[in-house]
Structure formats: structure tokens, C-alpha cells
């Protein structure tokens, strides 16, 4: 299990600090930041969220002896209230690509304890006023290019024991 989990370890160092007191929470969220030479906006590297997935529905369909197609849908709720006027605007959409290990233990005929550990990658976002996802605009990598890059990096890390 240690080798699998090493795939999900990341060096969390922030290379560019901004003075949060000089701007509002939303301005800070939207301000350009830098991490290992990559520019980004949004939540600061090293910050975290905790969510409740109370009414989630997980549907799975077996498509080969060892492969299942999955679909999960729910409203997730913050464990703690968000700071006033922080984060993305209401109706902003995000597109994530998730790679995870899932372990389940049968507790009785109808109940399983399920644990999932993994990593998610931001593929794109769509602001409320935009007509398309960010990866459809010029000068942006396409959805397909982003997925290929993610999978190639993971494969290289696994092959090189990182």
C-alpha cells in the first residue's frame, strides 16, 4: 500500500505569498499566484476543504471481469462555513479528473465500509458568464491534452518509484 500512496504525495511549498490583508477574500482568490513556475488563481497551495457528502448516490455497472463504470452524484456541503465573500462566484463550475484507490469491507449483507484515497486534477472551470469550459478557449490545452499529460506524469512517477 505504501507504493500506491506515494503516488498521491505532493511537495506542498508555496513560491509566492501575497498580503491577504490588502485585498478582499474574493480578490485574493482571483489574484494570480505562482507554484513551481506555474501560474494559477484560486485557493492557495496547502489550504484544504472538508466536505460532507450526505445524500450521495453511487451507481456502478460491471463492464469486464475487473472493470466497473461508476457514476456519483450529490450535493456536497462544507464542514465549516466559508469566509464571507470568499472563493469563486455562485454558479461557477469545475471539471476534475480523479484517480483513487478504493477499499471496501463488507459489514453485513447490505452495508460496506468504504475508504477512498486519491488525487484530483483540475481540468477546467467555467465562470458564470462564460459560454464554454476554460479548455475550449484559445491558448488553453484541450481536455484530451490535459488528461494525457496527467496520465503520462503518473505513469512516469510509478515507473521511477516516485
C-alpha positions as CSV (number, residue, x, y, z in Angstrom):
1,X,0.0,0.0,0.0
2,X,2.9,2.4,0.7
3,X,3.9,2.4,-3.0
4,X,0.3,3.2,-4.1
5,X,0.0,6.1,-1.7
6,X,3.4,7.5,-2.7
7,X,1.7,8.3,-6.0
8,X,-0.5,10.8,-4.2
9,X,2.2,12.6,-2.1
10,X,2.9,16.1,-3.3
11,X,5.5,18.6,-2.3
12,X,3.5,21.5,-0.9
13,X,5.6,24.6,-1.0
14,X,4.3,28.0,-2.0
15,X,6.7,30.1,-4.0
16,X,4.7,33.4,-4.0
17,X,3.0,34.9,-0.9
18,X,0.5,37.7,-1.1
19,X,-0.5,40.0,1.7
20,X,-4.1,38.9,2.4
21,X,-4.9,42.0,4.4
22,X,-4.6,44.3,1.5
23,X,-7.3,42.7,-0.6
24,X,-10.8,41.2,0.0
25,X,-11.2,37.4,0.2
26,X,-12.6,37.2,-3.4
27,X,-9.8,39.5,-4.7
28,X,-7.2,37.3,-3.1
29,X,-8.9,34.2,-4.5
30,X,-8.9,35.6,-8.1
31,X,-5.3,37.1,-7.8
32,X,-2.7,35.3,-9.9
33,X,-0.3,33.2,-7.8
34,X,2.7,31.0,-8.7
35,X,3.6,27.5,-7.7
36,X,6.8,25.8,-9.0
37,X,6.7,28.2,-12.0
38,X,3.1,27.5,-12.8
39,X,0.7,30.5,-12.6
40,X,-2.8,29.9,-11.1
41,X,-5.6,31.6,-9.3
42,X,-8.0,30.3,-6.7
43,X,-7.3,28.6,-3.3
44,X,-3.7,28.9,-2.0
45,X,-1.5,25.8,-2.3
46,X,-1.5,24.0,1.1
47,X,-5.0,25.1,2.0
48,X,-7.7,22.4,2.4
49,X,-11.5,21.9,2.5
50,X,-13.5,19.4,4.4
51,X,-16.9,18.3,3.0
52,X,-20.0,16.3,3.9
53,X,-21.4,14.0,1.2
54,X,-24.6,13.2,3.0
55,X,-27.0,12.3,0.2
56,X,-24.6,10.8,-2.4
57,X,-25.7,8.2,-4.8
58,X,-23.0,5.9,-6.3
59,X,-24.1,3.8,-9.3
60,X,-21.7,1.2,-10.7
61,X,-22.0,-1.2,-13.6
62,X,-19.7,-4.1,-14.2
63,X,-18.3,-4.0,-17.8
64,X,-15.5,-6.5,-17.7
65,X,-14.4,-9.1,-15.0
66,X,-12.2,-6.4,-13.3
67,X,-13.6,-3.1,-14.5
68,X,-16.6,-1.1,-13.4
69,X,-18.2,2.1,-14.8
70,X,-19.1,4.5,-11.9
71,X,-21.3,7.5,-11.5
72,X,-21.6,9.5,-8.3
73,X,-23.9,12.5,-7.8
74,X,-24.7,14.5,-4.7
75,X,-24.6,18.0,-3.2
76,X,-21.6,18.4,-1.0
77,X,-21.7,20.7,2.0
78,X,-18.8,22.5,3.7
79,X,-17.9,21.1,7.1
80,X,-17.2,24.8,8.2
81,X,-18.8,27.9,6.8
82,X,-16.9,29.7,4.0
83,X,-15.5,33.1,4.9
84,X,-17.8,35.9,3.7
85,X,-17.3,37.0,0.1
86,X,-14.6,34.3,-0.5
87,X,-13.9,31.9,-3.2
88,X,-15.5,31.5,-6.6
89,X,-18.7,33.2,-7.6
90,X,-22.0,31.2,-7.2
91,X,-22.7,29.1,-10.4
92,X,-19.0,28.7,-11.2
93,X,-18.4,25.2,-12.5
94,X,-15.3,23.0,-12.1
95,X,-14.2,19.9,-14.1
96,X,-12.0,17.5,-12.2
97,X,-10.2,14.2,-13.1
98,X,-9.9,11.9,-10.2
99,X,-7.5,8.9,-9.7
100,X,-8.1,7.0,-6.5
101,X,-7.7,3.8,-4.5
102,X,-10.9,2.5,-3.1
103,X,-11.1,-0.2,-0.4
104,X,-14.3,-1.7,0.9
105,X,-15.1,-4.1,3.7
106,X,-18.4,-5.9,3.8
107,X,-20.0,-5.3,7.3
108,X,-23.3,-7.1,6.7
109,X,-25.4,-8.2,3.7
110,X,-26.3,-4.6,2.8
111,X,-23.5,-2.4,4.2
112,X,-19.9,-1.8,3.2
113,X,-17.4,0.4,4.9
114,X,-15.7,2.3,2.0
115,X,-12.4,4.2,2.1
116,X,-11.1,6.2,-0.9
117,X,-7.8,7.9,-1.1
118,X,-6.6,9.6,-4.2
119,X,-5.8,12.8,-6.0
120,X,-7.9,15.1,-8.2
121,X,-6.7,17.3,-11.0
122,X,-8.4,20.4,-12.2
123,X,-9.1,20.0,-15.9
124,X,-11.1,23.2,-16.3
125,X,-13.6,25.7,-15.0
126,X,-16.5,27.7,-16.3
127,X,-17.3,31.1,-14.8
128,X,-21.0,32.0,-14.7
129,X,-20.8,34.4,-17.6
130,X,-18.7,32.1,-19.9
131,X,-20.3,30.1,-22.7
132,X,-17.6,27.3,-22.7
133,X,-15.3,25.5,-20.4
134,X,-11.8,27.0,-20.0
135,X,-10.2,24.2,-22.0
136,X,-12.3,25.2,-25.1
137,X,-10.7,28.7,-25.3
138,X,-7.7,29.6,-27.5
139,X,-4.3,29.3,-25.9
140,X,-5.5,26.6,-23.5
141,X,-4.7,22.9,-23.5
142,X,-7.7,20.8,-24.6
143,X,-9.4,18.4,-22.3
144,X,-7.8,15.5,-24.1
145,X,-4.3,17.0,-23.9
146,X,-4.7,17.6,-20.2
147,X,-5.8,14.0,-19.5
148,X,-2.9,12.6,-21.5
149,X,-0.4,14.8,-19.6
150,X,-1.8,13.7,-16.2
151,X,-1.7,10.0,-17.1
152,X,1.8,10.2,-18.6
153,X,3.1,12.0,-15.5
154,X,1.5,9.4,-13.2
155,X,2.9,6.6,-15.3
156,X,6.4,8.1,-15.3
157,X,6.2,8.6,-11.5
158,X,5.2,5.0,-11.0
159,X,7.9,3.7,-13.3
160,X,10.5,5.8,-11.5
161,X,9.3,4.8,-8.0
162,X,8.3,8.4,-7.0
